[in-house]
Amino acid sequence: MNYSGEYTPMNQWHKSRSLQQRASNFGITMIVMGACFILYYLGFFGSQEGPLQPEKIGDALAGMGITRGDMMMFFFSAAIIAGTWNWVVNLTCFLIGARMTCSKPLAGGKSVCGVSVKRKSAFCNKIGEKRIHYVCSQGHKQPEARFQAIKKGPFSHSLWITCLLFGTMIFFIAY
């Protein structure tokens, strides 16, 4: 095999990682399929006898005193929490000065330092008031910094949409 770095079909396939990605996706698909088979044979989908049949789950919840209204409120509350958790975390991080990076332009002006910063406050004798500045580990001292917000991913969006859908289904079934 040629390890010199020049292009040959045999030494380029691993650089794209497409084979590794396909194998990983295939493995995840097999795990999900196995979980679905287990749920099917436990009766979760309703067509097979088992402990997870929807009627049995409903009877068990009713036996514990849980009503349709309780389930509806649970799913609507879960949808609200799943839809807004990152706003709460981002606001909290912004207020305490966490998740901030240095905004000092580097040579050439096309990029910034981007290193994590610490918020410092110092008294300015010239104007007689306290000023906030941000200091990074590279020694840059800036009056402002960039906030790196947490964004929801596909799983979080799927979760709040699913909870909202279940809550709406229960609403139309119950009322």
FIKOLVEX-833967 format. One record per atom (N, C-alpha, C): residue in one letter; atom name; y negated, x negated, z. Coordinates in nm, 2 decimals. Layout:
+---+----+--------+--------+--------+
! r !  a !      y !      x !      z !
+---+----+--------+--------+--------+
! a ! CA !      Y !      X !      Z !
...
+---+----+--------+--------+--------+
This chain:
+---+----+--------+--------+--------+
! r !  a !      y !      x !      z !
+---+----+--------+--------+--------+
! m !  N !   0.12 !  -0.08 !   0.00 !
! m ! CA !   0.00 !   0.00 !   0.00 !
! m !  C !  -0.12 !  -0.09 !   0.00 !
! n !  N !  -0.23 !  -0.05 !  -0.06 !
! n ! CA !  -0.35 !  -0.12 !  -0.08 !
! n !  C !  -0.45 !  -0.09 !   0.03 !
! y !  N !  -0.48 !  -0.19 !   0.12 !
! y ! CA !  -0.57 !  -0.16 !   0.23 !
! y !  C !  -0.71 !  -0.22 !   0.21 !
! s !  N !  -0.74 !  -0.26 !   0.09 !
! s ! CA !  -0.87 !  -0.33 !   0.06 !
! s !  C !  -0.99 !  -0.24 !   0.06 !
! g !  N !  -0.97 !  -0.10 !   0.06 !
! g ! CA !  -1.08 !  -0.01 !   0.06 !
! g !  C !  -1.12 !   0.04 !  -0.08 !
! e !  N !  -1.05 !  -0.01 !  -0.18 !
! e ! CA !  -1.08 !   0.04 !  -0.31 !
! e !  C !  -1.01 !   0.17 !  -0.34 !
! y !  N !  -1.05 !   0.25 !  -0.43 !
! y ! CA !  -1.00 !   0.38 !  -0.45 !
! y !  C !  -0.86 !   0.37 !  -0.52 !
! t !  N !  -0.76 !   0.43 !  -0.46 !
! t ! CA !  -0.63 !   0.46 !  -0.53 !
! t !  C !  -0.59 !   0.59 !  -0.47 !
! p !  N !  -0.51 !   0.67 !  -0.55 !
! p ! CA !  -0.47 !   0.80 !  -0.50 !
! p !  C !  -0.40 !   0.80 !  -0.37 !
! m !  N !  -0.32 !   0.69 !  -0.34 !
! m ! CA !  -0.24 !   0.69 !  -0.22 !
! m !  C !  -0.32 !   0.66 !  -0.09 !
! n !  N !  -0.43 !   0.59 !  -0.10 !
! n ! CA !  -0.51 !   0.56 !   0.02 !
! n !  C !  -0.63 !   0.64 !   0.04 !
! q !  N !  -0.66 !   0.74 !  -0.05 !
! q ! CA !  -0.77 !   0.83 !  -0.04 !
! q !  C !  -0.74 !   0.96 !   0.02 !
! w !  N !  -0.61 !   1.01 !   0.02 !
! w ! CA !  -0.58 !   1.14 !   0.07 !
! w !  C !  -0.62 !   1.16 !   0.22 !
! h !  N !  -0.60 !   1.05 !   0.30 !
! h ! CA !  -0.62 !   1.07 !   0.44 !
! h !  C !  -0.77 !   1.07 !   0.48 !
! k !  N !  -0.86 !   1.02 !   0.39 !
! k ! CA !  -1.00 !   1.02 !   0.42 !
! k !  C !  -1.06 !   1.16 !   0.41 !
! s !  N !  -1.01 !   1.25 !   0.33 !
! s ! CA !  -1.06 !   1.39 !   0.33 !
! s !  C !  -1.01 !   1.47 !   0.44 !
! r !  N !  -0.90 !   1.43 !   0.50 !
! r ! CA !  -0.84 !   1.51 !   0.62 !
! r !  C !  -0.80 !   1.65 !   0.58 !
! s !  N !  -0.79 !   1.68 !   0.45 !
! s ! CA !  -0.75 !   1.81 !   0.41 !
! s !  C !  -0.60 !   1.84 !   0.45 !
! l !  N !  -0.52 !   1.74 !   0.45 !
! l ! CA !  -0.38 !   1.76 !   0.49 !
! l !  C !  -0.37 !   1.79 !   0.64 !
! q !  N !  -0.45 !   1.72 !   0.72 !
! q ! CA !  -0.45 !   1.74 !   0.86 !
! q !  C !  -0.50 !   1.87 !   0.89 !
! q !  N !  -0.61 !   1.91 !   0.82 !
! q ! CA !  -0.67 !   2.04 !   0.85 !
! q !  C !  -0.58 !   2.16 !   0.81 !
! r !  N !  -0.51 !   2.14 !   0.70 !
! r ! CA !  -0.41 !   2.25 !   0.66 !
! r !  C !  -0.30 !   2.26 !   0.76 !
! a !  N !  -0.25 !   2.14 !   0.80 !
! a ! CA !  -0.14 !   2.15 !   0.90 !
! a !  C !  -0.18 !   2.21 !   1.03 !
! s !  N !  -0.31 !   2.18 !   1.07 !
! s ! CA !  -0.36 !   2.24 !   1.19 !
! s !  C !  -0.38 !   2.39 !   1.18 !
! n !  N !  -0.43 !   2.43 !   1.07 !
! n ! CA !  -0.45 !   2.58 !   1.04 !
! n !  C !  -0.31 !   2.65 !   1.03 !
! f !  N !  -0.21 !   2.58 !   0.97 !
! f ! CA !  -0.08 !   2.64 !   0.97 !
! f !  C !  -0.02 !   2.66 !   1.11 !
! g !  N !  -0.04 !   2.55 !   1.19 !
! g ! CA !   0.01 !   2.56 !   1.33 !
! g !  C !  -0.05 !   2.67 !   1.41 !
! i !  N !  -0.18 !   2.69 !   1.39 !
! i ! CA !  -0.25 !   2.80 !   1.46 !
! i !  C !  -0.20 !   2.93 !   1.41 !
! t !  N !  -0.18 !   2.95 !   1.28 !
! t ! CA !  -0.13 !   3.07 !   1.23 !
! t !  C !   0.01 !   3.10 !   1.28 !
! m !  N !   0.10 !   3.00 !   1.29 !
! m ! CA !   0.23 !   3.02 !   1.35 !
! m !  C !   0.22 !   3.07 !   1.50 !
! i !  N !   0.13 !   3.01 !   1.57 !
! i ! CA !   0.12 !   3.05 !   1.71 !
! i !  C !   0.07 !   3.19 !   1.72 !
! v !  N !  -0.03 !   3.23 !   1.64 !
! v ! CA !  -0.08 !   3.37 !   1.65 !
! v !  C !   0.03 !   3.47 !   1.60 !
! m !  N !   0.11 !   3.43 !   1.50 !
! m ! CA !   0.22 !   3.52 !   1.45 !
! m !  C !   0.32 !   3.53 !   1.56 !
! g !  N !   0.36 !   3.42 !   1.63 !
! g ! CA !   0.45 !   3.43 !   1.74 !
! g !  C !   0.40 !   3.52 !   1.85 !
! a !  N !   0.28 !   3.51 !   1.89 !
! a ! CA !   0.22 !   3.60 !   1.99 !
! a !  C !   0.22 !   3.74 !   1.95 !
! c !  N !   0.20 !   3.77 !   1.82 !
! c ! CA !   0.20 !   3.91 !   1.77 !
! c !  C !   0.35 !   3.96 !   1.78 !
! f !  N !   0.44 !   3.88 !   1.74 !
! f ! CA !   0.58 !   3.92 !   1.75 !
! f !  C !   0.62 !   3.96 !   1.90 !
! i !  N !   0.58 !   3.88 !   1.99 !
! i ! CA !   0.60 !   3.90 !   2.13 !
! i !  C !   0.54 !   4.03 !   2.18 !
! l !  N !   0.41 !   4.05 !   2.14 !
! l ! CA !   0.34 !   4.18 !   2.17 !
! l !  C !   0.41 !   4.30 !   2.11 !
! y !  N !   0.46 !   4.28 !   1.98 !
! y ! CA !   0.53 !   4.39 !   1.91 !
! y !  C !   0.65 !   4.43 !   1.99 !
! y !  N !   0.73 !   4.34 !   2.03 !
! y ! CA !   0.86 !   4.37 !   2.10 !
! y !  C !   0.84 !   4.41 !   2.24 !
! l !  N !   0.72 !   4.39 !   2.30 !
! l ! CA !   0.69 !   4.44 !   2.43 !
! l !  C !   0.63 !   4.58 !   2.42 !
! g !  N !   0.60 !   4.63 !   2.29 !
! g ! CA !   0.56 !   4.77 !   2.27 !
! g !  C !   0.41 !   4.78 !   2.26 !
! f !  N !   0.33 !   4.67 !   2.25 !
! f ! CA !   0.19 !   4.68 !   2.26 !
! f !  C !   0.13 !   4.76 !   2.14 !
! f !  N !   0.19 !   4.76 !   2.03 !
! f ! CA !   0.14 !   4.83 !   1.91 !
! f !  C !   0.19 !   4.97 !   1.90 !
! g !  N !   0.27 !   5.02 !   1.99 !
! g ! CA !   0.31 !   5.16 !   2.00 !
! g !  C !   0.43 !   5.20 !   1.92 !
! s !  N !   0.48 !   5.12 !   1.84 !
! s ! CA !   0.60 !   5.16 !   1.75 !
! s !  C !   0.73 !   5.11 !   1.81 !
! q !  N !   0.73 !   5.03 !   1.92 !
! q ! CA !   0.85 !   4.98 !   1.98 !
! q !  C !   0.85 !   5.02 !   2.13 !
! e !  N !   0.96 !   5.05 !   2.18 !
! e ! CA !   0.97 !   5.08 !   2.33 !
! e !  C !   0.95 !   4.95 !   2.40 !
! g !  N !   0.87 !   4.96 !   2.51 !
! g ! CA !   0.85 !   4.84 !   2.59 !
! g !  C !   0.74 !   4.87 !   2.70 !
! p !  N !   0.72 !   4.77 !   2.79 !
! p ! CA !   0.63 !   4.80 !   2.90 !
! p !  C !   0.48 !   4.80 !   2.86 !
! l !  N !   0.45 !   4.75 !   2.75 !
! l ! CA !   0.31 !   4.75 !   2.70 !
! l !  C !   0.27 !   4.86 !   2.61 !
! q !  N !   0.35 !   4.97 !   2.60 !
! q ! CA !   0.31 !   5.08 !   2.52 !
! q !  C !   0.18 !   5.14 !   2.56 !
! p !  N !   0.10 !   5.18 !   2.47 !
! p ! CA !  -0.04 !   5.24 !   2.51 !
! p !  C !  -0.03 !   5.35 !   2.61 !
! e !  N !   0.08 !   5.44 !   2.60 !
! e ! CA !   0.09 !   5.55 !   2.69 !
! e !  C !   0.12 !   5.50 !   2.83 !
! k !  N !   0.21 !   5.40 !   2.84 !
! k ! CA !   0.24 !   5.34 !   2.97 !
! k !  C !   0.12 !   5.27 !   3.04 !
! i !  N !   0.04 !   5.20 !   2.95 !
! i ! CA !  -0.08 !   5.13 !   3.00 !
! i !  C !  -0.18 !   5.23 !   3.05 !
! g !  N !  -0.19 !   5.34 !   2.98 !
! g ! CA !  -0.28 !   5.45 !   3.02 !
! g !  C !  -0.24 !   5.52 !   3.15 !
! d !  N !  -0.11 !   5.54 !   3.16 !
! d ! CA !  -0.06 !   5.60 !   3.28 !
! d !  C !  -0.08 !   5.51 !   3.40 !
! a !  N !  -0.05 !   5.38 !   3.38 !
! a ! CA !  -0.07 !   5.28 !   3.49 !
! a !  C !  -0.22 !   5.28 !   3.54 !
! l !  N !  -0.31 !   5.27 !   3.44 !
! l ! CA !  -0.45 !   5.27 !   3.47 !
! l !  C !  -0.50 !   5.40 !   3.54 !
! a !  N !  -0.45 !   5.51 !   3.50 !
! a ! CA !  -0.48 !   5.64 !   3.56 !
! a !  C !  -0.42 !   5.65 !   3.70 !
! g !  N !  -0.30 !   5.59 !   3.72 !
! g ! CA !  -0.24 !   5.58 !   3.86 !
! g !  C !  -0.33 !   5.50 !   3.95 !
! m !  N !  -0.40 !   5.40 !   3.90 !
! m ! CA !  -0.49 !   5.32 !   3.99 !
! m !  C !  -0.63 !   5.38 !   4.01 !
! g !  N !  -0.65 !   5.50 !   3.94 !
! g ! CA !  -0.77 !   5.57 !   3.96 !
! g !  C !  -0.88 !   5.53 !   3.86 !
! i !  N !  -0.85 !   5.46 !   3.76 !
! i ! CA !  -0.94 !   5.41 !   3.66 !
! i !  C !  -0.95 !   5.52 !   3.55 !
! t !  N !  -1.08 !   5.57 !   3.53 !
! t ! CA !  -1.10 !   5.68 !   3.43 !
! t !  C !  -1.15 !   5.62 !   3.30 !
! r !  N !  -1.16 !   5.71 !   3.20 !
! r ! CA !  -1.21 !   5.67 !   3.07 !
! r !  C !  -1.36 !   5.62 !   3.08 !
! g !  N !  -1.43 !   5.69 !   3.17 !
! g ! CA !  -1.57 !   5.64 !   3.19 !
! g !  C !  -1.58 !   5.50 !   3.24 !
! d !  N !  -1.49 !   5.47 !   3.33 !
! d ! CA !  -1.49 !   5.33 !   3.39 !
! d !  C !  -1.46 !   5.23 !   3.28 !
! m !  N !  -1.36 !   5.26 !   3.20 !
! m ! CA !  -1.33 !   5.17 !   3.09 !
! m !  C !  -1.44 !   5.16 !   2.99 !
! m !  N !  -1.51 !   5.27 !   2.96 !
! m ! CA !  -1.62 !   5.27 !   2.87 !
! m !  C !  -1.73 !   5.18 !   2.92 !
! m !  N !  -1.76 !   5.19 !   3.05 !
! m ! CA !  -1.87 !   5.11 !   3.11 !
! m !  C !  -1.82 !   4.97 !   3.12 !
! f !  N !  -1.70 !   4.94 !   3.14 !
! f ! CA !  -1.65 !   4.80 !   3.14 !
! f !  C !  -1.67 !   4.74 !   3.00 !
! f !  N !  -1.63 !   4.81 !   2.90 !
! f ! CA !  -1.64 !   4.75 !   2.76 !
! f !  C !  -1.79 !   4.73 !   2.72 !
! f !  N !  -1.87 !   4.83 !   2.75 !
! f ! CA !  -2.02 !   4.82 !   2.72 !
! f !  C !  -2.08 !   4.71 !   2.80 !
! s !  N !  -2.05 !   4.69 !   2.93 !
! s ! CA !  -2.10 !   4.58 !   3.01 !
! s !  C !  -2.05 !   4.45 !   2.96 !
! a !  N !  -1.92 !   4.44 !   2.92 !
! a ! CA !  -1.87 !   4.31 !   2.86 !
! a !  C !  -1.94 !   4.28 !   2.73 !
! a !  N !  -1.97 !   4.38 !   2.65 !
! a ! CA !  -2.05 !   4.36 !   2.52 !
! a !  C !  -2.19 !   4.31 !   2.55 !
! i !  N !  -2.25 !   4.36 !   2.65 !
! i ! CA !  -2.39 !   4.32 !   2.68 !
! i !  C !  -2.38 !   4.17 !   2.73 !
! i !  N !  -2.29 !   4.14 !   2.82 !
! i ! CA !  -2.28 !   4.01 !   2.88 !
! i !  C !  -2.24 !   3.91 !   2.77 !
! a !  N !  -2.15 !   3.94 !   2.68 !
! a ! CA !  -2.10 !   3.85 !   2.57 !
! a !  C !  -2.22 !   3.83 !   2.47 !
! g !  N !  -2.30 !   3.93 !   2.46 !
! g ! CA !  -2.41 !   3.92 !   2.36 !
! g !  C !  -2.53 !   3.85 !   2.41 !
! t !  N !  -2.55 !   3.84 !   2.54 !
! t ! CA !  -2.67 !   3.78 !   2.60 !
! t !  C !  -2.65 !   3.66 !   2.68 !
! w !  N !  -2.53 !   3.61 !   2.71 !
! w ! CA !  -2.51 !   3.50 !   2.80 !
! w !  C !  -2.58 !   3.38 !   2.76 !
! n !  N !  -2.59 !   3.35 !   2.63 !
! n ! CA !  -2.65 !   3.23 !   2.59 !
! n !  C !  -2.81 !   3.23 !   2.60 !
! w !  N !  -2.86 !   3.35 !   2.60 !
! w ! CA !  -3.01 !   3.37 !   2.62 !
! w !  C !  -3.04 !   3.33 !   2.77 !
! v !  N !  -2.95 !   3.38 !   2.86 !
! v ! CA !  -2.97 !   3.35 !   3.00 !
! v !  C !  -2.96 !   3.20 !   3.03 !
! v !  N !  -2.85 !   3.14 !   2.97 !
! v ! CA !  -2.83 !   3.00 !   2.99 !
! v !  C !  -2.95 !   2.92 !   2.93 !
! n !  N !  -2.99 !   2.95 !   2.81 !
! n ! CA !  -3.10 !   2.88 !   2.74 !
! n !  C !  -3.23 !   2.89 !   2.82 !
! l !  N !  -3.26 !   3.01 !   2.87 !
! l ! CA !  -3.38 !   3.03 !   2.95 !
! l !  C !  -3.38 !   2.95 !   3.08 !
! t !  N !  -3.26 !   2.95 !   3.15 !
! t ! CA !  -3.25 !   2.87 !   3.27 !
! t !  C !  -3.26 !   2.72 !   3.24 !
! c !  N !  -3.19 !   2.67 !   3.14 !
! c ! CA !  -3.20 !   2.53 !   3.10 !
! c !  C !  -3.34 !   2.49 !   3.06 !
! f !  N !  -3.41 !   2.58 !   2.99 !
! f ! CA !  -3.55 !   2.55 !   2.95 !
! f !  C !  -3.64 !   2.54 !   3.07 !
! l !  N !  -3.62 !   2.63 !   3.17 !
! l ! CA !  -3.71 !   2.63 !   3.29 !
! l !  C !  -3.69 !   2.51 !   3.38 !
! i !  N !  -3.56 !   2.47 !   3.39 !
! i ! CA !  -3.54 !   2.35 !   3.47 !
! i !  C !  -3.55 !   2.22 !   3.40 !
! g !  N !  -3.57 !   2.22 !   3.27 !
! g ! CA !  -3.59 !   2.10 !   3.19 !
! g !  C !  -3.46 !   2.04 !   3.14 !
! a !  N !  -3.35 !   2.11 !   3.14 !
! a ! CA !  -3.23 !   2.05 !   3.09 !
! a !  C !  -3.21 !   2.07 !   2.94 !
! r !  N !  -3.12 !   2.00 !   2.88 !
! r ! CA !  -3.09 !   2.01 !   2.73 !
! r !  C !  -3.22 !   1.98 !   2.65 !
! m !  N !  -3.30 !   1.88 !   2.69 !
! m ! CA !  -3.41 !   1.84 !   2.62 !
! m !  C !  -3.39 !   1.70 !   2.56 !
! t !  N !  -3.44 !   1.67 !   2.44 !
! t ! CA !  -3.42 !   1.54 !   2.38 !
! t !  C !  -3.56 !   1.49 !   2.34 !
! c !  N !  -3.56 !   1.36 !   2.33 !
! c ! CA !  -3.69 !   1.29 !   2.29 !
! c !  C !  -3.73 !   1.32 !   2.15 !
! s !  N !  -3.86 !   1.35 !   2.14 !
! s ! CA !  -3.92 !   1.38 !   2.01 !
! s !  C !  -4.01 !   1.27 !   1.95 !
! k !  N !  -3.99 !   1.15 !   2.00 !
! k ! CA !  -4.07 !   1.03 !   1.95 !
! k !  C !  -4.02 !   1.00 !   1.81 !
! p !  N !  -4.11 !   1.00 !   1.71 !
! p ! CA !  -4.07 !   0.97 !   1.57 !
! p !  C !  -4.03 !   0.82 !   1.56 !
! l !  N !  -3.92 !   0.80 !   1.49 !
! l ! CA !  -3.88 !   0.66 !   1.47 !
! l !  C !  -3.95 !   0.60 !   1.35 !
! a !  N !  -3.92 !   0.47 !   1.32 !
! a ! CA !  -3.98 !   0.40 !   1.21 !
! a !  C !  -3.94 !   0.48 !   1.08 !
! g !  N !  -4.04 !   0.50 !   1.00 !
! g ! CA !  -4.02 !   0.58 !   0.87 !
! g !  C !  -4.06 !   0.72 !   0.89 !
! g !  N !  -4.06 !   0.78 !   1.01 !
! g ! CA !  -4.11 !   0.91 !   1.04 !
! g !  C !  -4.02 !   1.02 !   1.00 !
! k !  N !  -3.90 !   0.99 !   0.94 !
! k ! CA !  -3.81 !   1.10 !   0.90 !
! k !  C !  -3.72 !   1.15 !   1.01 !
! s !  N !  -3.70 !   1.07 !   1.11 !
! s ! CA !  -3.61 !   1.11 !   1.22 !
! s !  C !  -3.68 !   1.09 !   1.36 !
! v !  N !  -3.62 !   1.15 !   1.46 !
! v ! CA !  -3.67 !   1.13 !   1.59 !
! v !  C !  -3.57 !   1.06 !   1.68 !
! c !  N !  -3.61 !   1.01 !   1.79 !
! c ! CA !  -3.52 !   0.94 !   1.88 !
! c !  C !  -3.40 !   1.02 !   1.92 !
! g !  N !  -3.42 !   1.14 !   1.97 !
! g ! CA !  -3.31 !   1.23 !   2.00 !
! g !  C !  -3.22 !   1.20 !   2.13 !
! v !  N !  -3.27 !   1.11 !   2.21 !
! v ! CA !  -3.19 !   1.07 !   2.33 !
! v !  C !  -3.23 !   1.17 !   2.44 !
! s !  N !  -3.14 !   1.20 !   2.53 !
! s ! CA !  -3.17 !   1.29 !   2.64 !
! s !  C !  -3.29 !   1.24 !   2.73 !
! v !  N !  -3.37 !   1.34 !   2.77 !
! v ! CA !  -3.49 !   1.30 !   2.85 !
! v !  C !  -3.48 !   1.36 !   2.99 !
! k !  N !  -3.57 !   1.30 !   3.07 !
! k ! CA !  -3.59 !   1.35 !   3.21 !
! k !  C !  -3.73 !   1.40 !   3.22 !
! r !  N !  -3.75 !   1.52 !   3.28 !
! r ! CA !  -3.89 !   1.57 !   3.30 !
! r !  C !  -3.95 !   1.50 !   3.42 !
! k !  N !  -4.07 !   1.45 !   3.41 !
! k ! CA !  -4.14 !   1.38 !   3.51 !
! k !  C !  -4.28 !   1.45 !   3.52 !
! s !  N !  -4.33 !   1.45 !   3.64 !
! s ! CA !  -4.47 !   1.50 !   3.66 !
! s !  C !  -4.55 !   1.39 !   3.73 !
! a !  N !  -4.67 !   1.37 !   3.68 !
! a ! CA !  -4.75 !   1.26 !   3.74 !
! a !  C !  -4.89 !   1.32 !   3.75 !
! f !  N !  -4.97 !   1.27 !   3.85 !
! f ! CA !  -5.10 !   1.30 !   3.87 !
! f !  C !  -5.19 !   1.22 !   3.79 !
! c !  N !  -5.28 !   1.28 !   3.70 !
! c ! CA !  -5.36 !   1.21 !   3.61 !
! c !  C !  -5.50 !   1.20 !   3.68 !
! n !  N !  -5.54 !   1.07 !   3.71 !
! n ! CA !  -5.67 !   1.05 !   3.78 !
! n !  C !  -5.79 !   1.08 !   3.69 !
! k !  N !  -5.78 !   1.07 !   3.56 !
! k ! CA !  -5.90 !   1.09 !   3.47 !
! k !  C !  -5.94 !   1.24 !   3.47 !
! i !  N !  -5.84 !   1.33 !   3.47 !
! i ! CA !  -5.87 !   1.47 !   3.46 !
! i !  C !  -5.85 !   1.54 !   3.60 !
! g !  N !  -5.79 !   1.48 !   3.69 !
! g ! CA !  -5.77 !   1.53 !   3.82 !
! g !  C !  -5.66 !   1.64 !   3.84 !
! e !  N !  -5.57 !   1.64 !   3.75 !
! e ! CA !  -5.46 !   1.74 !   3.76 !
! e !  C !  -5.32 !   1.68 !   3.73 !
! k !  N !  -5.22 !   1.75 !   3.76 !
! k ! CA !  -5.08 !   1.71 !   3.74 !
! k !  C !  -5.04 !   1.73 !   3.60 !
! r !  N !  -4.98 !   1.63 !   3.53 !
! r ! CA !  -4.93 !   1.64 !   3.40 !
! r !  C !  -4.78 !   1.62 !   3.39 !
! i !  N !  -4.72 !   1.69 !   3.30 !
! i ! CA !  -4.57 !   1.68 !   3.28 !
! i !  C !  -4.55 !   1.60 !   3.16 !
! h !  N !  -4.46 !   1.50 !   3.16 !
! h ! CA !  -4.42 !   1.42 !   3.05 !
! h !  C !  -4.27 !   1.40 !   3.05 !
! y !  N !  -4.22 !   1.36 !   2.94 !
! y ! CA !  -4.07 !   1.34 !   2.93 !
! y !  C !  -4.04 !   1.20 !   2.90 !
! v !  N !  -3.95 !   1.14 !   2.97 !
! v ! CA !  -3.91 !   1.00 !   2.95 !
! v !  C !  -3.76 !   0.99 !   2.91 !
! c !  N !  -3.73 !   0.91 !   2.80 !
! c ! CA !  -3.60 !   0.89 !   2.76 !
! c !  C !  -3.55 !   0.76 !   2.81 !
! s !  N !  -3.42 !   0.73 !   2.79 !
! s ! CA !  -3.36 !   0.60 !   2.83 !
! s !  C !  -3.41 !   0.49 !   2.75 !
! q !  N !  -3.46 !   0.52 !   2.63 !
! q ! CA !  -3.52 !   0.41 !   2.54 !
! q !  C !  -3.66 !   0.37 !   2.59 !
! g !  N !  -3.72 !   0.44 !   2.68 !
! g ! CA !  -3.85 !   0.40 !   2.73 !
! g !  C !  -3.96 !   0.48 !   2.67 !
! h !  N !  -3.93 !   0.57 !   2.58 !
! h ! CA !  -4.04 !   0.65 !   2.52 !
! h !  C !  -4.09 !   0.75 !   2.62 !
! k !  N !  -4.22 !   0.77 !   2.62 !
! k ! CA !  -4.29 !   0.86 !   2.71 !
! k !  C !  -4.37 !   0.96 !   2.63 !
! q !  N !  -4.33 !   1.09 !   2.62 !
! q ! CA !  -4.39 !   1.19 !   2.54 !
! q !  C !  -4.44 !   1.31 !   2.62 !
! p !  N !  -4.55 !   1.37 !   2.57 !
! p ! CA !  -4.59 !   1.49 !   2.64 !
! p !  C !  -4.50 !   1.61 !   2.61 !
! e !  N !  -4.42 !   1.61 !   2.51 !
! e ! CA !  -4.33 !   1.72 !   2.48 !
! e !  C !  -4.19 !   1.67 !   2.44 !
! a !  N !  -4.10 !   1.76 !   2.44 !
! a ! CA !  -3.96 !   1.72 !   2.41 !
! a !  C !  -3.90 !   1.84 !   2.33 !
! r !  N !  -3.79 !   1.81 !   2.26 !
! r ! CA !  -3.72 !   1.92 !   2.18 !
! r !  C !  -3.62 !   1.98 !   2.27 !
! f !  N !  -3.61 !   2.11 !   2.27 !
! f ! CA !  -3.51 !   2.18 !   2.34 !
! f !  C !  -3.39 !   2.21 !   2.25 !
! q !  N !  -3.27 !   2.17 !   2.30 !
! q ! CA !  -3.15 !   2.20 !   2.22 !
! q !  C !  -3.08 !   2.32 !   2.27 !
! a !  N !  -3.10 !   2.43 !   2.21 !
! a ! CA !  -3.05 !   2.56 !   2.25 !
! a !  C !  -2.90 !   2.57 !   2.22 !
! i !  N !  -2.83 !   2.65 !   2.31 !
! i ! CA !  -2.69 !   2.68 !   2.29 !
! i !  C !  -2.68 !   2.80 !   2.20 !
! k !  N !  -2.60 !   2.79 !   2.10 !
! k ! CA !  -2.59 !   2.90 !   2.01 !
! k !  C !  -2.45 !   2.96 !   2.02 !
! k !  N !  -2.44 !   3.09 !   2.00 !
! k ! CA !  -2.31 !   3.15 !   2.01 !
! k !  C !  -2.23 !   3.12 !   1.88 !
! g !  N !  -2.10 !   3.10 !   1.90 !
! g ! CA !  -2.01 !   3.07 !   1.79 !
! g !  C !  -1.94 !   3.20 !   1.74 !
! p !  N !  -1.85 !   3.18 !   1.65 !
! p ! CA !  -1.77 !   3.30 !   1.60 !
! p !  C !  -1.69 !   3.37 !   1.70 !
! f !  N !  -1.64 !   3.30 !   1.80 !
! f ! CA !  -1.56 !   3.37 !   1.90 !
! f !  C !  -1.64 !   3.46 !   1.99 !
! s !  N !  -1.76 !   3.41 !   2.03 !
! s ! CA !  -1.85 !   3.49 !   2.11 !
! s !  C !  -1.90 !   3.62 !   2.04 !
! h !  N !  -1.93 !   3.60 !   1.91 !
! h ! CA !  -1.97 !   3.71 !   1.83 !
! h !  C !  -1.86 !   3.81 !   1.81 !
! s !  N !  -1.74 !   3.76 !   1.79 !
! s ! CA !  -1.62 !   3.85 !   1.78 !
! s !  C !  -1.60 !   3.93 !   1.91 !
! l !  N !  -1.62 !   3.86 !   2.02 !
! l ! CA !  -1.59 !   3.92 !   2.15 !
! l !  C !  -1.69 !   4.03 !   2.18 !
! w !  N !  -1.82 !   4.02 !   2.16 !
! w ! CA !  -1.91 !   4.12 !   2.19 !
! w !  C !  -1.90 !   4.24 !   2.09 !
! i !  N !  -1.86 !   4.21 !   1.96 !
! i ! CA !  -1.84 !   4.32 !   1.87 !
! i !  C !  -1.72 !   4.40 !   1.90 !
! t !  N !  -1.61 !   4.33 !   1.94 !
! t ! CA !  -1.49 !   4.40 !   1.98 !
! t !  C !  -1.51 !   4.48 !   2.10 !
! c !  N !  -1.58 !   4.43 !   2.20 !
! c ! CA !  -1.61 !   4.51 !   2.32 !
! c !  C !  -1.69 !   4.63 !   2.29 !
! l !  N !  -1.79 !   4.61 !   2.21 !
! l ! CA !  -1.88 !   4.73 !   2.16 !
! l !  C !  -1.80 !   4.83 !   2.09 !
! l !  N !  -1.71 !   4.79 !   2.00 !
! l ! CA !  -1.62 !   4.88 !   1.93 !
! l !  C !  -1.53 !   4.96 !   2.02 !
! f !  N !  -1.47 !   4.89 !   2.12 !
! f ! CA !  -1.38 !   4.96 !   2.21 !
! f !  C !  -1.46 !   5.06 !   2.30 !
! g !  N !  -1.57 !   5.02 !   2.34 !
! g ! CA !  -1.65 !   5.11 !   2.42 !
! g !  C !  -1.70 !   5.23 !   2.34 !
! t !  N !  -1.73 !   5.21 !   2.22 !
! t ! CA !  -1.77 !   5.32 !   2.13 !
! t !  C !  -1.65 !   5.42 !   2.10 !
! m !  N !  -1.53 !   5.36 !   2.08 !
! m ! CA !  -1.41 !   5.44 !   2.06 !
! m !  C !  -1.38 !   5.52 !   2.18 !
! i !  N !  -1.39 !   5.46 !   2.30 !
! i ! CA !  -1.36 !   5.54 !   2.42 !
! i !  C !  -1.47 !   5.65 !   2.44 !
! f !  N !  -1.59 !   5.62 !   2.41 !
! f ! CA !  -1.70 !   5.72 !   2.42 !
! f !  C !  -1.67 !   5.84 !   2.33 !
! f !  N !  -1.62 !   5.82 !   2.21 !
! f ! CA !  -1.60 !   5.93 !   2.12 !
! f !  C !  -1.47 !   6.00 !   2.15 !
! i !  N !  -1.37 !   5.93 !   2.21 !
! i ! CA !  -1.25 !   6.00 !   2.26 !
! i !  C !  -1.27 !   6.08 !   2.39 !
! a !  N !  -1.35 !   6.02 !   2.48 !
! a ! CA !  -1.37 !   6.09 !   2.61 !
! a !  C !  -1.47 !   6.20 !   2.60 !
! y !  N !  -1.57 !   6.19 !   2.52 !
! y ! CA !  -1.67 !   6.29 !   2.53 !
! y !  C !  -1.69 !   6.37 !   2.40 !
+---+----+--------+--------+--------+
